[in-house]
Amino acid sequence: MRYSLKALCSLFAISVGVSVARGDFVFVPQSGGNDASALPFLIPPSYKPSVRYQQVYGASDFLLRTNTPLLITELSFAWGAGGGGLPDRTLTNLQINLSSTPRMPDLLSHIFSENIGPDDRVVYSGRYRLTNANCCGPFLLQIGLQQPFIYDARIGNLLLDVRNFQTAEGPPFPPGQPLLLTATNYNDTVSSVAAFDVMALEAEPIFDPSEGLVTRFTVTPLPSLMVSLQSGNLLIRWPKQFDRYVLQESGTLSPGALWQAAGGTISTNGAYKEVSLPLDSQVPGRFYRLELPPSLAAQSNVSAITLSRSKD
C-alpha cells in the first residue's frame, strides 16, 4: 500500500470561468476621471501640515473581473494636472490601511471610524518618495504594499484609509501645483472624505463627497495550498499573508460536506504558514481548504488538496 498526493484545481476555478492573471490590473472607477486633486499625497506643508483621507471603491468594479478574492499588491494613482508630473519630494511618515466596508460610494460617514471594516489592516507604513522616476505612463504614483491585502468583493466595498502625518515640500518643479486624477460623478464607484488634520476624528465638510482618486490596483490570484510528504506526515503550506483564513478539512467534496478546522499546530516558516498532519491509513481521503471565518461573512474557499490512498 502506498500514498499518492493529488492536488485538485482551485475550487474558485470550478465555480467561475473568469480568471485574473498574475500582476493584472483593476481600474476604479471604470469610467475614468474628469477632475484633479492634491489629496492626500501632494498637499504642501505651507498649506496644511497633515491629512487624513478615506476613499471607498465600489465592489462592482472588482466583480466585473472575477467573483473570487484577490491579493492587492500595489496601488497606483494617475497624474491629473499641473507641473508636468510629480515633484521630487519625500513623505516622511505615511500610513495606508485597507479594509472591507459596508459603506457605499457617496454614502461615507463623516466619522472616520464608522467607515472602517473588521478586516482593517496596515498595508504601508513609513517613508515614501514621490518622483516621476517611480514609473512611466499616466499612473506616476505607485505604492507597492508592504503587506498585501486579501480583498473579497463579495464581502463588501473596499476602503482606502490614508494618514499623511507630515506633508512635504519638494525642490522646485515646473510651474503649477501637481494634482492627481479624480472622478467627481455621482453614482459612480468612488467617493471620499478628508480632514486637514491627521488626528481628526471627523471629516471636514469642505470637500466634494462624490470625488475620488482614479486608482489602478495591481492584483494577483490567491495561490493554491502546497502539499508534500515529510517524515511520514502530510505537510501543508500556504503564504503567511493569508493569516486571516482558517485551514479546514472534510472527508468529501459533495454538497453539504461537513468542513471543520484541521488539527495540528500551525507555525510560521519563512514566508509560509505550515502544519504537519499524521497520515491515517484508515482514512481514504481528506480534502483541505482555506476559508474566512464566519465573522467576516465569507464563503471563500481558496483551494483544496486531497490525499488519496491506492494499492501498488
Summary of the structure (lengths in Angstrom):
residues: 312
radius of gyration: 22.5
end to end distance: 5.6
largest distance: 77.2
contacts: 995
relative contact order: 0.25
helix: 7%
strand: 44%
